[in-house]
């Protein structure tokens, strides 16, 4: 997967793992605050809204991912971007 220097505003993501599990995340649902694909660290980062006890993150290693499909919000229009990392 190649992402240019632009910042992606990911609204919704579906991650298919190599072990056939599928994970879905959507901003605003179940406390999800932000979704980021961080290639330099090798993770998909899911950040949840802060609570009294601290911040909660889910990190999904990219080397365990078979396919990523996400919905990107850019400006006022929303576009779908399926990404195959293999």
Secondary structure by P-SEA (a helix, b strand, c coil): cccccccccccbbbbbccccbbbbbbcccccccccccccccccbbbbccccccbbbbbbbbcccccbbbbbbbcccbbbbbbbbcc
